[in-house]
Amino acid sequence: MTATPRLGTPRPASPDLLRSVFRRHAAGVAVITASDARGPVGFTATSLTSVSAEPPVVSFGIGTGASSWPAISEAGHVGVHVLGEHQRELAATFARSGADRFGAPTRWSNGPEGVPVLDDVLAWLVCRVVARVPAGDHRIVLAEVVQGDPTGAGSPLLYHQGRFSGLRD
């Protein structure tokens, strides 16, 4: 006979339950960028996923109420940046509503396909958007890799328990 695990009292599905569970899930931190007629946009994402190796496709989620959504909803290409643990402030800036995300001290340049590419990241990709899939109050963006650079130095930045931290052995 299998014993029932000793867990807390189950709660019904809700946004709070989902947030509480995912606070316990450590996730890598990325910044997604794009550009439109108003200029560069970007946001911090912990939902970055490798979807396919052939062809190389990634996905990320974005809320339809996010300030970056209008540009991402129309963008042909996006930038995907894997942040290092030395970039906590950059992650916080791109996560903060109303922040001047591309002003000093953020360092960036116009990359391939006119996509803003951030400096000093662990790795970056420029991707062609191939689909935007409705998922509740978010969209899952599927994007095929066009080019990138995986050679940045350092250890990855993580998001866990509501804060940014580094990887520990």
C-alpha positions in Angstrom: 0.0 0.0 0.0 1.3 3.4 -0.9 1.2 6.1 1.7 -0.3 9.5 0.9 2.4 12.2 0.9 2.2 14.7 3.7 1.4 17.9 1.9 -0.6 21.0 2.8 -4.2 21.3 2.2 -4.9 21.3 -1.6 -6.3 24.6 -2.9 -8.5 25.1 -5.9 -7.0 26.4 -9.1 -6.5 30.2 -9.1 -4.1 32.8 -10.3 -2.7 33.0 -6.8 -2.1 29.2 -6.6 -0.3 29.3 -10.0 1.9 32.2 -8.9 2.7 30.5 -5.5 3.7 27.3 -7.2 5.9 29.0 -9.7 7.7 31.1 -7.1 9.2 27.7 -6.1 10.3 27.0 -9.7 13.7 28.4 -10.4 13.9 29.8 -13.9 16.5 31.4 -16.1 16.1 35.1 -16.9 15.9 36.5 -20.4 15.1 39.9 -21.9 13.1 39.9 -25.1 13.4 42.9 -27.4 11.8 44.3 -30.5 11.5 47.6 -32.3 8.6 49.5 -33.9 8.0 53.0 -35.2 8.1 54.4 -31.6 11.5 52.8 -30.9 12.9 49.8 -29.0 10.8 47.8 -26.5 11.7 45.0 -24.2 10.7 43.0 -21.2 12.1 40.5 -18.7 10.9 36.9 -19.3 11.3 33.7 -17.3 9.2 31.7 -19.8 11.9 31.2 -22.4 11.8 27.7 -23.8 13.7 25.8 -26.5 11.0 24.2 -28.6 12.7 22.6 -31.6 16.3 22.0 -32.8 15.4 21.4 -36.4 14.4 24.0 -37.3 15.7 25.9 -34.3 12.6 27.4 -32.6 12.2 29.1 -29.2 9.1 30.3 -27.3 8.2 32.8 -24.7 5.1 34.2 -23.1 3.9 37.8 -22.9 0.8 39.3 -21.3 -1.5 41.1 -23.7 -1.6 44.0 -21.2 2.2 44.4 -21.2 3.6 47.7 -22.5 5.7 45.7 -24.9 2.8 43.7 -26.3 1.8 46.1 -29.1 5.3 46.1 -30.6 5.7 42.3 -30.1 2.3 41.6 -31.6 3.4 43.2 -34.9 7.2 42.5 -34.9 8.6 40.3 -37.6 11.8 39.7 -35.5 12.7 39.7 -31.8 15.8 39.6 -29.8 16.3 37.0 -27.0 19.0 37.7 -24.4 20.1 35.2 -21.8 21.2 37.3 -18.7 24.1 36.7 -16.4 24.1 36.9 -12.7 25.9 40.3 -13.0 22.8 41.7 -14.7 20.3 41.8 -11.8 19.7 45.5 -12.3 19.2 45.1 -16.0 16.6 42.4 -15.3 14.9 44.6 -12.8 14.8 47.5 -15.2 13.2 45.5 -18.0 10.7 44.1 -15.4 9.7 47.5 -14.0 6.6 49.1 -15.5 7.3 52.6 -16.8 11.1 52.3 -16.7 13.3 53.8 -19.4 14.5 50.4 -20.4 16.9 51.5 -23.1 18.3 54.6 -21.4 21.5 54.7 -19.5 23.0 52.6 -18.0 21.5 50.0 -20.5 24.0 49.4 -23.3 22.7 48.1 -26.6 22.9 48.5 -30.4 20.8 47.9 -33.4 21.4 44.3 -34.4 20.3 42.1 -37.3 16.9 42.8 -38.7 16.8 46.1 -36.7 16.4 44.2 -33.4 17.9 45.9 -30.3 20.7 43.7 -29.0 21.8 44.1 -25.4 25.5 44.3 -24.6 27.4 42.0 -22.2 24.8 39.2 -22.0 25.6 35.5 -21.7 24.0 34.8 -25.1 21.7 36.4 -27.6 19.5 35.3 -30.5 17.7 37.2 -33.2 14.6 35.2 -34.2 11.8 35.5 -36.8 8.4 35.4 -35.3 6.4 32.4 -36.8 3.3 32.3 -34.6 1.5 34.0 -31.7 -0.7 31.5 -29.9 -3.5 32.7 -27.6 -3.1 31.4 -24.0 -5.6 33.1 -21.6 -4.4 36.6 -20.9 -1.0 35.9 -22.6 0.3 35.0 -26.0 2.9 32.3 -26.6 5.3 33.6 -29.2 7.1 31.0 -31.4 10.2 32.3 -33.1 12.7 30.7 -35.4 16.3 31.4 -34.7 18.0 33.5 -37.5 21.4 34.1 -35.8 23.0 34.7 -32.5 26.1 34.5 -30.2 26.5 32.1 -27.3 29.9 33.2 -26.1 29.3 35.7 -23.3 31.1 35.1 -20.0 29.7 34.4 -16.6 27.0 32.3 -14.9 23.2 32.6 -15.5 20.8 34.8 -13.6 17.9 32.9 -12.0 14.5 34.0 -10.8 13.3 32.2 -7.7 11.0 33.1 -4.7 10.3 36.5 -6.3 13.8 37.7 -6.7 16.8 37.5 -8.9 19.8 35.4 -7.8 22.8 33.5 -9.1 23.4 29.8 -9.5 25.0 28.1 -6.6 26.7 24.7 -6.4 
